[in-house]
Amino acid sequence: MIAKDAASTTPAPDHPTMLAVLRLAARAPSVHNTQPWRWVFDGVRLHLYVDADRLLPSTDPLARQLVISCGAVLHHVRTVFADRGWHTDTTRVPLPERPDHVAVISFRPWPDPPTGVHSRALAIGRRRTDRLPLYTPEGFADILPRLRMLTSPHEVELGVLDQAARPHLAAASKEADTVRDGDLLYQTELQWWVGHSEMSEGVPSSALVSEKEFARVGIGRAFPGGPHSARRAQLEDQAQLVVLSTDTDTVTAWLRTGEALSAVLLECTAAGLASCALTHITEIPAGRKLLANLVPHPAMPQVLIRIGTAPEDSDMTPPTPRRAVTDMFTVTEAH
Ligand SMILES: Cc1cc2nc3c(=O)[nH]c(=O)nc-3n(C[C@H](O)[C@H](O)[C@H](O)COP(=O)(O)O)c2cc1C
């Protein structure tokens, strides 16, 4: 009853707007492109749930990366709504006993969203995970304060690593690869999610790199079935490495990490920079410990990001696929 009254007086975007926003926001990055989220609109508020069927039990047993992915789509959604004049008041993990219900959004008109929202919204369609070698990011010193401004409201620390960290991370990457080599469940998950085409989820082979390209990056996740190519052949990776960390390892901290990750990736894209999120090192206890020791104060490292400038003549990688918005969105009665 109360909610019905509320539905008649509380403003909310109409159905076509909702669909258009969710469709664009679904371009958000997610671990193995699993897109592990569900949206429910109750006539007044928009609810975000994790889709536990899309958990990667071996890669991500605690669902940390699943929730980070949901945080990324949450930030994408809020960015697109803001760009269309909607302020989104967001409650994170509203019921402690239901950690799968990760956010509730209510709406009010917002005629003058802050500068930067529009360019980040525009960047959504252009952003790609770039797994090839990159040059040092042009203008990184100028963009860094903006990145920190975007991550700090989420209580996510953005640590900038110096190049001396690279050999340690390359060794940790190799170690992660070796540990996973004999892990049948992990390999089965990879085979399921990676290297196929004509699917609406997963990482297609067009987004992968060859063994030679992979070797010139040195700190990527090893994926099966890459192409036989030698793109950016003269380039050894010079990307800037940054780490997002939190003080705690809670569902809210993971969600906030995803929001901060999305903000960083979109701001970099808007500034003409390429990027690649990496988590394989964080999946191995020794790798996570190593990362924690590389950032200024002890913390929980969540995601490593490569940020760089792609060569001007490099072709834009085709976009990875996404599920239909109708598969991830339902409308219920107001309650
Ligand atoms: C939590 C999270 C973890 C990820 N981990 C990795 C990773 O370890 N290695 C990698 O190459 N890409 C990683 N990615 C990038 C995803 O594979 C990528 O976002 C997804 O395939 C969709 O492609 P797109 O980003 O080009 O749209 C990660 C993304 C997220 C959000």
The ligand as an ORCA input file, in Angstrom:
! r2SCAN-3c Opt
* xyz 0 1
  C      36.951     -8.690    -11.326
  C      37.589     -8.787    -12.684
  C      38.694     -9.603    -12.852
  C      39.322     -9.705    -14.104
  N      40.464    -10.455    -14.217
  C      41.115    -10.483    -15.394
  C      42.359    -11.173    -15.509
  O      42.885    -11.714    -14.539
  N      42.971    -11.169    -16.721
  C      42.448    -10.538    -17.803
  O      43.051    -10.558    -18.876
  N      41.255     -9.893    -17.731
  C      40.596     -9.827    -16.554
  N      39.420     -9.139    -16.455
  C      38.825     -8.518    -17.642
  C      37.643     -9.371    -18.151
  O      38.100    -10.587    -18.722
  C      36.868     -8.539    -19.192
  O      36.303     -7.423    -18.531
  C      35.750     -9.306    -19.861
  O      36.263    -10.370    -20.619
  C      34.915     -8.398    -20.784
  O      35.721     -7.823    -21.779
  P      35.876     -6.245    -21.928
  O      36.463     -5.726    -20.645
  O      36.795     -6.050    -23.110
  O      34.519     -5.661    -22.163
  C      38.791     -8.999    -15.216
  C      37.674     -8.183    -15.032
  C      37.082     -8.055    -13.775
  C      35.913     -7.125    -13.585
*
